[in-house]
Amino acid sequence: MQDIANALDDPHSTFPSPESDTLSLDDNDSVFSYASLHGSLPPHEETEKYLRNTLGIAPPEPVNLSVLPEHPWPPGITRLIKLAIWGSQRKMLTLSQIYDEIETRFPAKSGKDASWKKSIRHNLSLKSVFVKVERPASHPGKGYYWTLDFRRGDGDKRPRSR
């Protein structure tokens, strides 16, 4: 897994898929990063400014999970996801990597009660700010990568039926 993570750090060109909410990568690309999705996503500076404003993180504090206090739990599932993703080197994570980042920051949550993981999955699918990035065939593994696009808003992707 570490070999794949190291390989993904170099940027290459990509193209958005206009007919879906999922960004697609060219199967010829051997590696990718948030920066390689240029044109599809806002620049790093704009996203970081958005996160600082909406999450109340003043410079020079880092925009990652380390800024959150240990208690109370949870500090907001959407907030956790945003900080886990943005705190990663590539600014994109798989679902299992999001879990790992949160469990690393909050070791007490790595026990048997994993109900918070359902909330993570639900919020990734529900909130517009979270964007799926397809894995190209050259990147074996399960699931999508997730990144942030604040231009889509913080609301829900679709109206709630309840």
Sine and cosine of phi, psi and omega as CSV:
sin_phi,cos_phi,sin_psi,cos_psi,sin_omega,cos_omega
0.00,0.00,-0.64,0.77,0.00,-1.00
-0.89,0.45,-0.59,0.80,0.04,-1.00
-0.87,0.49,-0.66,0.75,0.03,-1.00
-0.91,0.42,-0.71,0.71,-0.01,-1.00
-0.87,0.49,-0.67,0.74,0.02,-1.00
-0.91,0.41,-0.63,0.78,-0.02,-1.00
-0.93,0.37,-0.46,0.89,-0.07,-1.00
-0.98,0.20,-0.06,1.00,-0.10,-1.00
-0.98,0.19,-0.31,0.95,0.00,-1.00
-1.00,0.04,0.73,-0.68,-0.03,-1.00
-0.98,0.18,0.55,-0.83,0.14,-0.99
-0.60,-0.80,0.26,-0.97,-0.04,-1.00
-0.93,0.37,0.49,-0.87,0.04,-1.00
-0.61,-0.79,0.10,-1.00,0.08,-1.00
-0.63,-0.78,0.58,-0.82,0.02,-1.00
-0.98,0.20,0.44,-0.90,0.09,-1.00
-0.98,-0.19,0.98,-0.21,-0.13,-0.99
-0.91,0.41,-0.37,0.93,-0.06,-1.00
-1.00,0.05,0.10,1.00,0.02,-1.00
-0.54,-0.84,0.10,-1.00,0.06,-1.00
-1.00,0.01,0.19,0.98,-0.04,-1.00
-0.94,-0.33,0.76,-0.65,0.09,-1.00
-0.99,0.15,0.66,-0.75,-0.02,-1.00
-0.94,-0.35,0.48,-0.88,0.05,-1.00
-0.90,-0.44,0.55,-0.84,0.04,-1.00
-0.92,0.40,0.75,-0.66,-0.01,-1.00
-0.89,0.45,-0.30,0.96,0.04,-1.00
-0.98,0.21,-0.28,0.96,0.02,-1.00
-0.95,0.31,0.77,-0.64,0.02,-1.00
-1.00,-0.04,-0.37,0.93,0.01,-1.00
-0.57,-0.82,0.37,-0.93,0.03,-1.00
-0.40,-0.91,0.23,-0.97,0.08,-1.00
-0.43,-0.90,0.07,-1.00,0.06,-1.00
-0.82,0.57,-0.68,0.74,-0.03,-1.00
-0.88,0.47,-0.49,0.87,-0.02,-1.00
-0.97,0.26,-0.19,0.98,0.04,-1.00
-1.00,-0.03,0.41,0.91,-0.03,-1.00
-0.80,0.60,0.57,-0.82,-0.06,-1.00
1.00,0.04,-0.53,0.85,0.03,-1.00
-1.00,0.00,-0.48,0.88,-0.08,-1.00
-0.79,-0.62,0.41,-0.91,0.03,-1.00
-0.93,0.37,0.36,-0.93,0.03,-1.00
-0.88,0.47,0.43,-0.90,0.02,-1.00
-0.77,0.63,-0.71,0.70,-0.08,-1.00
-0.87,0.50,-0.68,0.74,-0.01,-1.00
-0.92,0.39,-0.67,0.74,0.01,-1.00
-0.91,0.42,-0.67,0.74,0.00,-1.00
-0.91,0.42,-0.62,0.78,0.05,-1.00
-0.89,0.46,-0.70,0.72,0.05,-1.00
-0.85,0.52,-0.74,0.67,-0.02,-1.00
-0.90,0.44,-0.68,0.74,0.02,-1.00
-0.88,0.47,-0.69,0.72,-0.01,-1.00
-0.92,0.38,-0.74,0.68,-0.09,-1.00
-0.98,0.22,-0.47,0.88,-0.03,-1.00
-0.98,-0.19,-0.06,1.00,0.04,-1.00
0.93,0.38,0.67,0.75,0.00,-1.00
-0.96,-0.29,0.93,-0.38,-0.03,-1.00
-1.00,0.07,0.57,-0.82,0.13,-0.99
-0.89,0.46,0.54,-0.84,0.13,0.99
-1.00,-0.09,0.27,0.96,0.01,-1.00
-0.84,0.54,0.62,-0.78,0.06,-1.00
-0.95,0.31,0.46,-0.89,0.05,-1.00
-0.99,-0.12,0.99,0.17,0.02,-1.00
-0.37,-0.93,-0.05,-1.00,-0.08,-1.00
-0.90,0.43,-0.33,0.94,-0.04,-1.00
-0.92,0.40,-0.31,0.95,-0.01,-1.00
-0.98,0.20,-0.22,0.97,-0.03,-1.00
-0.99,0.10,0.67,-0.75,0.07,-1.00
-0.95,0.31,0.35,-0.94,0.00,-1.00
-0.89,0.46,-0.59,0.81,-0.01,-1.00
-0.76,-0.66,0.46,-0.89,0.03,1.00
-0.99,0.16,0.36,-0.93,0.10,-1.00
-0.95,-0.32,0.64,-0.77,-0.20,0.98
-1.00,0.09,0.47,-0.88,0.03,-1.00
-0.99,0.15,0.28,0.96,-0.05,-1.00
0.96,-0.28,0.90,-0.44,-0.09,-1.00
-0.88,0.48,-0.71,0.71,-0.01,-1.00
-0.88,0.48,-0.66,0.75,0.04,-1.00
-0.88,0.48,-0.70,0.71,0.03,-1.00
-0.85,0.53,-0.73,0.69,-0.04,-1.00
-0.90,0.44,-0.74,0.68,-0.01,-1.00
-0.84,0.54,-0.73,0.68,-0.04,-1.00
-0.94,0.34,-0.58,0.82,0.05,-1.00
-0.90,0.44,-0.74,0.68,-0.01,-1.00
-0.90,0.43,-0.78,0.63,-0.09,-1.00
-0.94,0.35,-0.42,0.91,0.03,-1.00
-0.98,0.21,-0.18,0.98,0.00,-1.00
-0.98,0.19,0.38,-0.92,-0.05,-1.00
-0.88,0.47,-0.64,0.77,-0.06,-1.00
-1.00,-0.04,-0.09,1.00,-0.03,-1.00
0.90,0.44,0.45,0.89,0.10,-0.99
-0.41,-0.91,0.61,-0.79,-0.03,-1.00
-0.62,-0.78,0.43,-0.90,0.17,-0.99
-0.99,0.17,0.20,-0.98,0.03,-1.00
-0.84,0.54,-0.73,0.68,-0.02,-1.00
-0.91,0.41,-0.54,0.84,0.06,-1.00
-0.93,0.36,-0.58,0.81,0.07,-1.00
-0.89,0.47,-0.73,0.68,0.06,-1.00
-0.82,0.57,-0.74,0.68,-0.05,-1.00
-0.87,0.49,-0.68,0.73,0.00,-1.00
-0.88,0.47,-0.69,0.72,-0.02,-1.00
-0.93,0.38,-0.67,0.74,0.02,-1.00
-0.92,0.40,-0.53,0.85,0.06,-1.00
-0.93,0.38,-0.67,0.74,-0.01,-1.00
-0.96,0.26,-0.59,0.80,-0.02,-1.00
-0.85,-0.53,0.97,0.23,-0.08,-1.00
-0.82,0.57,-0.48,0.88,0.00,-1.00
-0.90,0.44,-0.33,0.94,-0.03,-1.00
-1.00,0.03,-0.03,1.00,-0.03,-1.00
-1.00,0.02,0.19,0.98,0.00,-1.00
-0.98,0.19,-0.39,-0.92,-0.08,-1.00
-0.96,0.27,-0.49,0.87,0.00,-1.00
-0.98,0.20,0.99,-0.16,-0.04,-1.00
-0.94,-0.33,0.44,0.90,-0.02,-1.00
-0.89,0.46,-0.48,0.88,0.02,-1.00
-0.90,0.44,-0.44,0.90,0.01,-1.00
-0.91,0.41,-0.57,0.82,0.07,-1.00
-0.89,0.45,-0.62,0.78,0.03,-1.00
-0.91,0.41,-0.58,0.81,0.05,-1.00
-0.89,0.46,-0.78,0.63,0.00,-1.00
-0.85,0.52,-0.71,0.71,-0.02,-1.00
-0.87,0.50,-0.74,0.68,-0.03,-1.00
-0.92,0.38,-0.60,0.80,0.05,-1.00
-0.87,0.50,-0.63,0.78,0.00,-1.00
-0.98,0.18,-0.45,0.89,-0.11,-0.99
-1.00,0.03,-0.69,0.72,-0.16,-0.99
-1.00,0.09,0.72,-0.69,-0.04,-1.00
-0.89,0.46,-0.50,0.87,-0.08,-1.00
-0.92,0.40,-0.38,0.92,-0.01,-1.00
-1.00,-0.03,0.81,-0.58,-0.07,-1.00
-0.87,-0.49,0.75,-0.66,0.07,-1.00
-0.98,0.20,0.65,-0.76,0.10,-0.99
-0.86,-0.52,0.89,-0.45,-0.02,-1.00
-0.90,0.43,0.56,-0.83,0.14,-0.99
-0.99,0.13,0.77,-0.63,0.13,-0.99
-0.95,0.31,0.28,-0.96,-0.02,-1.00
-0.84,0.53,-0.46,0.89,-0.01,-1.00
-0.96,0.26,-0.08,1.00,0.00,-1.00
-0.88,-0.47,1.00,0.07,-0.03,-1.00
-0.91,0.42,0.48,-0.88,0.03,-1.00
0.57,-0.82,0.12,-0.99,-0.06,-1.00
-0.98,-0.17,0.65,-0.76,0.14,-0.99
0.99,0.15,-0.02,-1.00,-0.02,-1.00
-0.99,-0.15,0.26,-0.97,0.27,-0.96
-1.00,0.00,0.46,-0.89,0.05,-1.00
-0.85,-0.53,0.66,-0.75,0.07,-1.00
-0.67,-0.74,-0.09,-1.00,-0.06,-1.00
-0.91,-0.42,0.64,-0.77,0.18,-0.98
-0.64,-0.77,1.00,-0.09,-0.07,-1.00
-0.91,0.42,-0.33,0.94,0.00,-1.00
-0.91,0.43,-0.34,0.94,0.03,-1.00
-0.99,0.14,-0.14,0.99,0.03,-1.00
1.00,-0.03,0.17,-0.99,0.00,-1.00
-0.99,-0.14,-0.04,1.00,-0.06,-1.00
-0.98,0.21,-0.19,-0.98,-0.01,-1.00
-0.99,0.16,0.49,-0.87,0.02,-1.00
-0.94,0.35,-0.52,0.85,-0.01,-1.00
-0.59,-0.81,0.39,-0.92,0.02,-1.00
-0.88,0.48,0.64,-0.77,0.04,-1.00
-0.97,0.25,0.63,-0.78,-0.08,-1.00
-1.00,-0.05,-0.08,1.00,-0.03,-1.00
-1.00,0.02,0.00,0.00,0.00,0.00
